[in-house]
Every structure is written in structure tokens, then in C-alpha cells.
């Protein structure tokens, strides 16, 4: 394996607090009721413009205001409200020591994604951060993975995408790269299997083995 592409939320970091708190803040600013936090947990992963309509209905103007309010809080404190998953630093260090090129592929917008990755204790191992465009409704994972393959000049068979949601697996499959799901994130194991994951890691310590050349 020459290239490992990692999702951010639910894969490298548990970002539930920052995201959910910012969603609740945004809906509150609009005077809209907030769904239960367990429901909002399921909103983590897809772009905001795809999830806010679940609470605001088909009202593009309200959705845009919600996105603005979300970013208002997230850019202030929300981006810091996360924790690194236990064991993930060791897995990243092991892959880097093996000479595997590392990059992040995330639905977060670049403004936040780059800042968060740089703040991580192992963030220096990631050569690039591929993030969504600010106005996107789609995850863009397929396009970002394709761009990473071109940038690193790596064949699909020598690359893997690691993530916790079906968007990650589907993006990997669309590019013919190895799709590795993680069971500690915001998606379910069933979601990952249904999307066609080639393998599922139950713990970060399993990742180096699943990304070995013979895996």
C-alpha cells in the first residue's frame, strides 16, 4: 500500500461535541427546534446543506442562514471540541514509518479541515488535506479521492480510503481503491458493509495490518 487516505470526523477524531453543539446553536438562532442529540449524531459526515433541510424543510434561504450560524460558532470554538481516538496516533505513526503516503479526505470545508489536521499531534504526517468546497451539497469524496490518486501518482490498486460512513466506501469503490471501514465512528458496521467495504477495522491498532501490501 503506497497511499492511505483518511476521513477526519469519526475516523481520526471524535468531533461530535463541536459539530452537534454548533448545529444546536444554528437552529436555536433561527428559532427552530433541535432534534435529539442522538439524531444529530447521525448528521455527522454529510455536508451541512444536505442535513439542515431535515430540520428546516425545503427552505434554501433558511438553510443558508443555518450554515452561516453554524460556521459562526464552529470557527470560534467548535473546531477545537474534539478528541483523538485512542490508538489512532500509533496507527498513523506505524504507517508513516513504513513509508506510506498519508492524506486526509473530508467533507469538512478546507478552512476548518486544514486547521484541525495541523493541530493534531500526528498531523505532520499528512502530506495533503482534501476538503469540500464551501458551497457543496455533496460529499465530493469520489472527486477528492480521484484528485489524490493523480496528485500522488499512485495506481488505485496501491491506495486505500479509510472512513466511518458510506460516503467514504462509495468514493473508494468509484475509484477502485481499497475501501476500509472503521467501526468506532458515526456510521454503523451494517452501513459500511452495505456500501461494500473490503474490510472493517474494529480498533485503530488493526489498521496497519489491513493496509499491509498483502492485505
Secondary structure, 3 states (H helix, E strand, C coil): CCEEEECCECCCEECHHHHHHHHHHHHHHCCCCCCCHHHHHCCCCCCHHHHCHHHHCCCHHHHHHHHHHHHHHHHHCHHHCCEECCCHHHHHHHHHHCCCEEEEEEEEEHHHHHHHHHHCCCHHHEEEEEEECCCCCCCCHHHHHHHHHHHHCCCHHHEEEEECCHHHHHHHHHCCCEEEEECCCCCCHHHHHHHCCCEEECCHHHHHHHCCCCC
